[in-house]
Amino acid sequence: METVRACIEHHADASPESGFLIAPEGGDSLSFAQLKAALDDVSLQLDGLGLPQGAKVAFLLNNGYWTLQLFLGVMASNRVIVPLNAVAGTVQLVHVLDHSDSEVVFVAPEYRDKLDEIMAHIERPIRVIETTDEAGPAWPDSESPVTSPSPPTASDIALLLYTSGSTGLPKGAMLSHRAVTSGGRNVTEGHQLKSDDRALCVLPVYHINGAMVTVMAPLYSGGSVVMPKRFSATDYWRLVAENHCTWSSIVPTIIKYLLDRAEQEPFDFGNDERLAALRFVRSASAPLAAVTLEQWEQVFKVPMIETLGLTESAGTVASNPLPPAPRKPGSVGLPYGNEIIIVDDKGEECPPQVVGEIIIRGSNLLDLYYKNPQATLESIRDGWFFTGDLGRKDEEGYIFITGRSKELIIRGGENIAPREIDDVLYKHEAILEAAAVGVDDENYGQEVVACVVVRDGYQCSEDELKTFCEAGVGRYKAPKIIYFFDDLPKGPSGKILRLKLPGLIANSASD
């Protein structure tokens, strides 16, 4: 099953009545047979819009019944789906929608004003199709229908997903059907998923974790997925109980939210039959503190499995094994479905416990970065993807991540490039120097802060700069604290030494 369409057709033939999707808010559901019929309809509608094979189709939607049909249907029709991050700032969304060459964008009514603002900065025409929770897409009448594209092959591109790079400009990872289905296979193998497993998907499908882990893994394994519109701490355990979910994928921020309200839950964790089906919960997308993992298992009495996944690797590449096999706190586990090695500056494999760059090889990797040959050449060499992340392996092959050479900030599972925030701050007339950086945070793994130097003769407040940043990159990426300094540390070339900023902040706090 090396294409999305092949996965769907296989399960629709083998177990047509088996349920695949449950959308709890409206009580909607889809069996595999109904899923296949729904995706065939999506394909016909895209034909009616005149979209050829390989055309890019974007969406700005929350999770849910229609979102999943569009997400899978576009790929199954041999077009390319382009999920847009609903919490991203306008500047980033303009770049992604324009750079991706998307010809159509599906939008929820609540995001229509945001999309109009984005579209005002894009010169070429893009068809907009409103999509409601109740009725789905408002498909227009056919205008210039095309013959349906041939069924996708393993090498056809299925997904174009943007991820922030160290330059600050989002890069578009081109993932083939082979990569996408391999991503689902890796999760299936790593977590021993079977057709009777049911995932609770509370992470957005515009994120690689939601898309590959809790959608593609059930699709590959023949299991099912419960997909509310968005995460709610007050609903999480109720949804697990009511739908007999066997697993879920979350991020450290969500783990903290759930721990904070554990005493308010009406469940006797560890003894409640309503939660008896839950086998494990997995953590990914950001480092999980060992103490938080310990608290989770003490409170909720269910294993927490640490994993590693990247946008460029179609999600999971490594995972701690399920009990009773050994799990190691602080480790992202062992490779599943691909090769992972640690190399030194010369590209030679490092011995155990020696830190080097983490590189990956497997069928789950991206083909290239869209319209970015330089980034492709730098990252993909001789079949290996060079992650830019630093780590080590122990004597048993367990992987430990020690740092990020690309200086990415990972806040609650979202990759944030410091340069994005820098660029916005530099647009403010009062700012002479600016640099964003991630600092350790109990709730989010890392929090975004910024250090600035104000121009002589100018004044600005912290609240003013925060509001300015929120307008440029969105509230989620905007700095939560802005520190004012007379000067920032620089190297011989005058480049701000970003890695020295956390120490500068700590010293200023102790003064």
ABEGO torsion letter per residue (X at the ends): XABAAAAAAAAAAABAABBABBBAAAGBBBBAAAAAAAAAAAAAAAAAAGBBBGBBBBBBBBBEAAAAAAAAAAAAAGBBBBBBBAABBAAAAAAAAAAAGBABBBBBAAAAAAAAAAAAABABBBBBBBBBAAAEBBBBBBABBBBBBBBBBAABBABBBBBBBAAGBBBBBBBBAAAAAAAAAAAAAAAGBBAABBBBBABBAABAAAAAAAAAAAAAAGBBBBBBABBBAAAAAAAAAAAGBABBBBBAAAAAAAAAAAAABABBBGABAAAAABABBBBBGBBBBAAAAAAAAAAAGBBBBBBBBBAAAGEBABBBBBOABBBBBGBAEBBBGBBBBBBBAAGBBBBBGBBBBBBBBEAABBABBBGBAAAAAAABBGGBBBAGBBBBBBAAGBBBBAEBAAGBBBBGGBBBBAAAAAAAAAABAABABBBBBBBBBAAAGBBBBBBBBBBBGBBBBAAAAAAAAAAAAEAAABBABBBBBABBBBBAAGBBBAAAAAAAAAAAAAX
